[in-house]
């Protein structure tokens, strides 16, 4: 099973991007999204067929995994990838990127916030990306959050010029006290117009934080959510949405306060086929949350 860490640190990082019609707004309809990391192995093997399966299961929005400046999206040129999405009734309003401070085999990874970001923004704008998301910080990038915040503000300025919003996606380590401060608070101290948040509901909950309280403290700061559930075992592992302990009804009731525009189902690990898991999740979401 590919882990997020190995996926992001791999020498052959997968291209991923967002593709959406600029005229389409999230408020116009109910979008149920899938973070394509959930079906990463299938996307490597057969991206066209995988996107068709995702759409057939009831998803109408997807979020890309890490983009690397290849000018290709899962092996396809932008126009071809956009065509596949459109053929399947999908939009891709958001995509994940990495900071890029940590080297890869001694070389910088292009298409990251610190290396080739101008090109990444240009490519994103070309295909209609609305949100570019810093997805993950490597171990070596987690001991100087104030510097990371500076990087994010600068990257956010570049995004804004292209009509794109930069966001930051959390795990649980941002909620572990460091030098008397929560790193997440440092990241929230960025310019709220340049840097917004993609709140991963699972990781925030696992870290002991209440998403609704975060919305109250920082209204409108959370346009993107990752919707993943936590099982009821002592290990609190990933599970299908609606199959665990997170009170999604309570959280979704506060989506306007949060400023939520899009949400994406993500399940990093599944007990069997990820398609079985995402089918179960979308069924619960349609029945209960939207």
Beta strands, then each sheet from edge to edge (+ up, - down):
strand 1: 33-35
strand 2: 61-66
strand 3: 72-73
strand 4: 76-77
strand 5: 91-97
strand 6: 131-134
strand 7: 165-169
strand 8: 177-178
strand 9: 181-182
strand 10: 195-200
strand 11: 224-227
strand 12: 229-230
strand 13: 238-239
strand 14: 262-265
sheet 1: 1+ 2+ 5+ 6+ 7+ 10+ 11+ 14+ 1+
sheet 2: 3+ 4-
sheet 3: 8+ 9-
sheet 4: 12+ 13-
end
